[in-house]
Amino acid sequence: MRTVNKVILIGNITRDPSVKTTENGKKIAMFTIATNRYFKNSEWENKSEAEFHNCVAWWTLAERVESFLKKWKLVYAEGRLKTRIIEKEDWTKIYKTEIVVSNLIFLNKKSDFETSDELDNIEDDIF
């Protein structure tokens, strides 16, 4: 039987991405996207609830994240859920679920970028 593991988010970057290079020379970018859920409570009052999604991007996508993503930028992210198990020194386990991003579209207008140098490096199709 086939299964599906797909995540689609539209939200804002909560802080500047953290980019590292692995021992093999591959870049990895880690960032968080905030989304909001709007609903009515039992008294029919309008409420909203923020959700924060840990995201990971690899290789060339990580390079684009490093070059263009900054806090508060609006993005469309598509990927899959991945849960890692981290074993601590005391043998306890921490489960960390992340979104491994495979497609990222920057939704801000070109005028939202700070310098013309940034604009020169951006392709028109990512907006």
Summary of the structure (lengths in Angstrom):
residues: 127
radius of gyration: 17.2
end to end distance: 37.0
largest distance: 55.3
contacts: 313
relative contact order: 0.21
helix: 17%
strand: 52%
